[in-house]
């Protein structure tokens, strides 16, 4: 065999390998596209990427989840889905190469992918049963067929006999695979898959139109107990400081939902039942709107918020007093002899959140909220109804898309996050943050305004102090207070001198407790420690 013949042979084999990998990729694409189309018939959450992603979230250690939230913020779900797609792509490429030699094994590998997706979908807390397995199963079957057929076009027929020696002649190896047929089949598979995927996405998008229409139709009644006007001086005029009221679009979002639930308010129902509930009820959205509504400014904080972190925001909420509704159902808190000490709220996506009954019924403005900053709740923040409880971290209070409330005990049931090593009870810790100047800022020497926010929901902020380097603590000026359930802005006029400096802040709440100095991680019940920023004064 001449060098040219060897090079030609090698080139053909490399091309065949590349087309084998491409066959695997097209098979994976077909599987995902068909699964997307079938999920439009079942439900979007049953799609394999969403199902596997949800299962991955459920099984990820709490520390890893916390790391993802800290580093990727609200993009953590996008990163997870991209990661799943990347793994699936590599898996598909490998199956394509395997199928070149072992056609049936390669096709069977695609079916394994379907089994994994089906298992993930049916094991989710919000699973509706066997139907959730259909997108992954049907998609995998189609993907296996596509791989089997495409690789069939790449099959090598073998060698031919040399006309001179009568022996097998490798240099005369027949091409053996149908290039034209492969191109036609691959193009058809890609086009059909793209069409199926696009149709599936369109149908899945249309599924939420009734929910979108129901939100547009909501007219929030005037609250019987409106929020007080925000006092003058609550918002300091300092560039870079957080706004007192966080807009809906800027409000932080931390949850496990890869697909934001779109719930139709006209069909939504909330069931209240369990220990000590003498009169179980099921209420509709209209039932809530007909009740006496209250409006309050309340600051929420996520337990994943590190010292100085962004997962805290203040909004004006409107809703029904949860304690009133529970009392009408015959519920009594443990402090008054009630048998249940835990309220377990369930979301439409299967999330469970456990709240102390005593806290929910101790007179604080715990709400079943229907509105946020004068609008119906955004879908991302729980439309049509969510819980809002001042003074408790969100993972033990702020159930979004709520659909069920069960009264039980902490000994009898562990909610979603408690099963993952977080504390059962988690009152918000006293915290403060420097918003300006930003870390590594380079302000000019002279007067520099230092400012930020402090919070200790349901206790209130009494004092904020600032320290420059290792100097003495100096009291900052507090903005006017709206209520003890909201954060409070502060400012400090610093006579800055040239050089590098470290600014540190700490707060004291109304109970007399000073913000803890010792740094503690977010797990199991929220971060603690003083926030510092390093700046260079020019």
N, C-alpha and C positions, 0 to 999 in steps of 0.2 A: 504493500500500500504506500503510495507516494505521500509526501507531506501535504500536498494540496488536498488529496483525498481524505487524509486524517483530519485536516482542518475543517473540511466540508462536513465530515461526519460529526465532529465535535460541535460544530455550529448548529447542525440539525438537532443534535441531542439537547444542547442548551436551550434551543428554541422550544423543543418539546417539553422540557422541564418548566420553562417559563409559562407555556400555555397550560400545563398541568396545574401550576399554582394559580393561574388566572381562572381555571375551571373551578377550583375551590373557592376563590373569591366570589365568582358569579353565583355559585351554589349558595354561599352564605348570604349574599345579597338577596337572592330569590327567597330564601327561607325567612329573612327578616321582613321583606316586603310583603309576602303573603301573610305572615303573622300579623303585620300591621293591619292588613285588610280584614282579617278574621277578627282581630280585636275590636274593630269598629262595630262588628255584629255582637260581640260579647260585651266588652267594656275596655277602655284604654288601659286601665291598670293591669289587664291580663296579658298585655304584650310582653314578650320575653325579656327585652332590655329593661323595662320598668319592673317586671316581676323579679328578675335576678338582682337588679339594683336595690330593690326594697329588701330582698332577703339578705343581701350583703350588708345593708345598713343595720338590719336587725341583729346580725351576727358579728358586727364589728365591735371590738372592745371600746369601752367608753372613752379611754384615753385617746384612741385613734380618731374617734368621731370629734372629740374636743379639738384635737390638732387640726383636723380638716376645717372645722368651723373657724378656728383662729386664723388659719392661713389662707383659706379661700372664701370665707364669708358666705354670702348667699350664692356664690358660684360653686359651692361644694358639690351640689347635685349634678351640675353640668360636667364637672371634672370626673365624677363617678361614672356618668353615662358614657363619656368619651373614653374613659379607661376600659369599660366593659366592651365597647365597640372595637377598641384596639386589640384586646385579647381575642375577641371573636374573629377579627380579621386574621390574626396570626394563626389561630386554630384552623380557619378555613383554608389558608394557604398551605398549611402542613397537610391537611386532609387531601388537598388536590394532588400534592406530590406523592402521598401514599397510594392514592387511587390509580396512579400511573402503573404501578406494579400489582396492586391488590385492589381491583376495582370495587368489589363488593365490600371489603373492609372500609374503604374510604367512604362509600355511601352509608355504611352502618354508623360511621363516626358522626355523620350529620344527624342521624337519628338520636344518637346519644345527647347531642346538643339539645334536641327537642325534649328529651326526657328530663334534662336538668331544668330547662325553662318551665316545663309543665309542673315539676315538683315545686319549684320556687313559687309559681303562681298559686297553686292550690294550698300552699302552706302559709300564705300571707294571712294576717289577722282579719282582713276585710274580704277574704275569698268568698265567692258565691257558690263554690263547689266545683264539680267536674268540668263545667263549661269553661272555667278559667284556664284549663289545660289545653283547650282546643287551639288557640293561636300558635302556641309553641309546637304542638304535635303536627298540625296541618302544615305549618311552615317548614318543619324539619322533613316531612315526607316529600314535599315539593322540592326542597333543597337537595335531598338525596337523589331524587329522580334526575334533576338537572345535572348533578355531578356525574352520575352513572352514564348519562347520554353523552355529555361533553367529552368525558375521558374515553368513551368508546370511539370517538372520532380520532383519538390520538394513539390508538393501539398499533403496535409495530407487528407486522406480519411475520418477521423473522429474517433468516438469511437465504441466499440463493447459492446454487452450486457453480463452482468455477468451470467454464467450458473447457479448460485445458487440463486441469488436474482431477476434476470430478469431486473435489472436496468443498466444504463450506468456505465461502470467500467473504470475509468481513468487509472488504472494500466494496463488495457488491451488495451490501445490505440494502434491501428495498426500503423506500421511504415508509410504506406501510400505513401511513395515517393520512386521513382525508382533510387536507388543509382547507379546501373550499367548503366542505361540509361543516368543519369546525367553525369557520368564520360565520357562516350562515346561522348555525345553531347558537353560537355565543351571542351574536347580535340579537337574535330573536329572544333569547333568555334575558339579556340585559334590558331590552325594550319592554318586554312583558313585566319584568320585575319592577322597573321604574314606574310603569303604569299602575301596577297593583299597589305599590307603596304610596304613590301620589293620591290614588283614590282612597286608600285607607286613611291617610292623613286628613284628607278633606272630610271624609265621613266622621272621623273622630272629632274633628273641629266642629262639625255641625251638631254633634251630640250635646254640646253645652249651650246651644242657642236658646233652648227653653229656659235654662238657668239665667243666662244673660238677660233675656227678655223679662224674667221675673224680677231681677234686680232693678232694671230700668223702671219697672212699674211701681216700685216701692216709694211711698211717700211717708217719711218719718213724721209721726204726730209731734206736736209741740209737747215738750216734757212737762209733767205736772210739777216737777221740782227741777227747774233749770239750774245750770251751773252759775255760780256767781261770776260777775265780770272779773276778768284777770286784773289784779290791782296794778296801778301805775307803778313803774319802777321794777316790775318783775323781769322785763327784758332790758338788759344792760346794752348800751350803745358802744360795744367793743367789737371791732372787726375780728372775726375768727371764732367768736364764742357761739356755742350751739343755740339755736332758736329755742325759746321756751316751749312753743308748741311744734312738735315734729309733724311735718306733712305726711299724708298717707303714702306718697311715693318714696319718701326718705325713711319711713319707719322700718326698723330692722325686721327681718324675717328669718327665723330659725325653726325648722321643723323637719320631719322625715319624708314628706310627701314629694316624690319625684314628679308626679302629675298633680297640679293644684286641683282639688275637687271643685267641681262646679255643680252646686246643689240648687235645685229648683225650690224657691221659697214657697210656692203654692202647694207642693207635695211634702215639704219638710215636716217632720214630727219629732217631738222630744218626749221621751218616756221617763218618768220618775218613779222609782220602785226600790224595794229592798228592806233591810232591817229598820224597824221603827216607822216605816211608811204605812200609816193606817188607811190612807186614801190615795192609792196609786193613781196617777193621771198620765194622760198623753195630751200634749198641747201642740197647737199649730202655730205657724208664724203670725197669722192674723190674731190668734188668741193673745199672743204676747203684745202685739201692737195695740190691742184694746185695753190692756192693763195700764195701771199708772206707771209712767216712765219717769226715770230720773236721769239727769245729765251731770256728769262729773269730770273734772280734769284728773287723770290718773297716770302716773309714770310706771311703765313696765320695764322689767329687767330680765334678761336671760341669764340662767346660771352659768352658761358658757362664756359670759363676759369676763375677760381677764382684767386685771387692774389697768385702768386707763383705756379700756376697750370701748367699742362702738355699739354694743348690743344693749342699749338703753334708749328709751324714747318716751316722750310725753304727748298724750293726745286727749281730746275731749270725747268721752264716750257717752252714749245714750243707751239705756236698756232698762230691764226689770230687776228689781231687788231680788236676788236669789234667795235670801233668807225668808222673804215674805212668801215666795212660792213653796219653799220647803215647809214652812210652818202650816200652810194650808193643807199640805199633804200629811200633817200630823207629826212631822219630824221634830225631835227635840235634841239639842246638842248634849254631849256626854255630861257637861257641867250642870245640866238640868235633868239628868237621869235618863237621857236617850241611850239606846243600845248601840248605836253606830257612831264610830269616831272618825270614819273615813268616807268621803264622798268620791266615788269613782266616776269620772266623766269619760264617755266614749265618743270618739269621732267617727265620721263616716268612713275614714280610711283605716279604722281599726286601732288607732292610737288610744291608749288608756292613761289617764292622768288622775292621781289621787290627791285630794285636798283634805286637810283637817276640818271636820265639821264645826268644831268650836270656833275656828278662825272665820269660816264662811258666815257664821251666825252670831258673831260677837258685836254686831252693830256697824262694822265697817261697810263701805259701799261696794260689796261684792255683787257683780252684775252678770246677768245674761244679756250681753251687749248686742244691739242690732245696728248701731250706728257709730261712726268714727269721724270726728272732725266735721260734723254736719252732713255727712253722706252715709248711705247704707254701707255696711262693711265691704271693703274690697274683697274679692275672692281670695287673694293671697293672705288676707288677715281674718278669714273665717266666715265669710258670708254663707248662710244668712244669720247665724247666731254663734257667738263664742262666749267663753267665760272670761271675766276680768276681775281679779281679786287684788286689791292694794296690799302691799307688804309681803307678798309671797313670790318667789321666783316662778317664772312661767311654767317650768316643767312640773310644778305641783299646783297649778292653778289655772293656766291660760289656755284651756282646751279650745281649739278652733274647730269649726264645722261640727259642733257638738250635736249628738243625736240621742244620747242616753245618759241618765244619771242614776247610779245605783248606790244606795246607802249600805255600807258594810263596815268592816273593821280592818285596821292595819294588820292585825294578826292573821286575818283570814285571806287577805289578798294583797299581792304586790303588783303595783302598776308597772307600765312599760319601763320607765327609767330606773325604778327601784330594783327591778330584776337585773339591771345593768350597773349595779354598785353605787348608784346615787342615793342620797339620804331620803328617808321617808318624808321628813318635814324639813322645810327650807325657808325660814324667814329671810328676807333680803338683808344683807349686811350693809352697814354704813360705809359709803364709798364717796370718793371725790376724784375729779379728773381735771387736768390742765388742758384746756382747748387751745390756748394761745399764750405764748409763742409755741410753735410746733417743735418737735424734737429736731435738733441740729439746725435750728433757725440761726440767722446772723443779724440780730437787731443792732441798731446804732446805739452808741452810749448815750446816757441821759435817761429820761423818764420812759420806761417801758411798761405798758399795761399788761399785766398777767391776769388771765381770766379763765373761768371754767364753770363746771356744774358739780353739785354735790347732791346725794340722795340718801334717804333713809326712810323709805315709804312706810307710812302709818306710824312713824315716830316723829319725823320732821327733823330738819337740820337746825342746830342751835348756833354753831360756830364753825368757821373755816379758817385755818392758819396756813401760812406759807413760810418756807424756810429757804434761804439762799445759801448754797454750799453747806457748811457745817455751822452756820450762824444760828441765832436764836429764832424761835418761832414768832412770827408776827401775824397779828390778826388781820384777816382780809375783810373787805366790805361786802356784806351780804345784800343781794337784791331783795326786793319785797317778796314775801312768801304768798303763794296762792293758797296752798293747803299743805297739811303734813303728808298728803299722799302724792305730792308732786316733787320733782327735783327743784333745786334752787341755784340760781346763778350767783357767782361771787367774782370779785375783782381785787387786784392788789397793785398799787402803784410802786413800781420798783425803780430805784435810782441805780441804773445799771452802769457798771464800770467795765472797761475793756478787758477782754480775756475770756477764758472758758468758765462757765458756771453751771451749777446743777440746781434746778428749782424743784422743790418738793412740796406737796400739799397733803393736808389731812383734815378731816372733819370730825365734829362732835354732834351727836344727836340729842334729842330732847330728854332722853333717859339719863343723860350724863355720860354715856359711853363714848370714848374716843376711838376713832377708827384704828383698827389693829395695825401695828407696824409690821409684824411678822408676815412674810410672804407665804401664802398658801395657794395651791392650785385650785382650779375650779371644782374638781372632783374631791369630796362627794357633795358639798353643800355650798359652793360658791367661793370665788377667790377673795383673798384679803391681802392687805399691804398698802403702802403709800405709793402714790404715783409720782414719778419724777421725770423731768425732761432735761436734757443737756443742750445748752446753747453756747454760741460764741459771740460775744459782744464786740463790735468793731469800732 
